[in-house]
């Protein structure tokens, strides 16, 4: 009976370790994507006159891609927090 219990504890520790890693990576990706979206928005709109048309096109496309990455990383952060028993915000 104790070996079954120990197996469950080890599984719990492994899954918690996974959730901590996912939370850490998701937080990093959130920061990177927020900064990226802000930079691409600045390039796309208020400072567009300082950049060439190809750079502006790339910035517009990057805004969409980085916004999607931001959303996915936020969902991963929520999943990790839920898995760790933390309050999901």
N, C-alpha and C positions, 0 to 999 in steps of 0.2 A: 504494500500500500504506500509506503514512503517513497519508493522509486517512482511511482506514478506522480506523486505530488512533486518530487524534485524535477521530473520532466516538465511539468506544467510551469514551475517557477522559472526554469531555464528558458522556456519558450517565451514567458512574459518578459524576461530581461532582454532577450533578443529583439522582441517586437518593440519594447520601449527604446532600445538603442536605435532601431530603425526610425522610430518616430522622432527621436532627438535629431538624427541626421537629416531627416526630411524637413523638420522645422528649421534647422540651421541653414540648409540650402535654400529653402523657400524664402526665409528672411533676407538672405543675400540677394536672391533674384528680385525680390520686391524692391530693394534699394536701388539695384542697378537699373531695373526697368523704369522706375519712377524718374531717376535722373536722365535716362535716355529719352523718355517721353518729353520731359521738360526741355531738353536740349533740342530735340527735333521740332517741337512746337515753336521754340524761339527762332530756329532757322527757317521754319516754314512761314511764319507770319510777321512778327515785328521786325526781324532783321533780314528779311528776304532780299532786300536790295543789295546786301553785301555779298550775296552768294550767287553762283551761276545757276542756270536753269537745271542742269543735270543734278546738281547738289540739292536743289529744292525738291525735285522729283523724288530723289532718294530719301530726303527727309520726310516727305509726305507718306511714302510707302512705309518707311521705318516707324512712323508714328502708329500706324495700324498694327504692324507686327509687334512692336513693343507693348502696345496696349493689350494685345492678346496674351503675351507672356506675363504681363502684370496680373491679368485675371486668373490665369492658370496657377501662378505662384501663390496668389491669395487663397485659392481653393485648396492647394496642397498644404498651406499653412493652417487652414481651418481643420483639415483632416488630421494633421499631426497633433494639433492642440486637442482635438476630440479624443484621439487615441491615447494621449497622455493624461487625460482626465482634467485638462485645464479649461478655463472659461473660453469659449469661442467668441471672438469679437470681430 
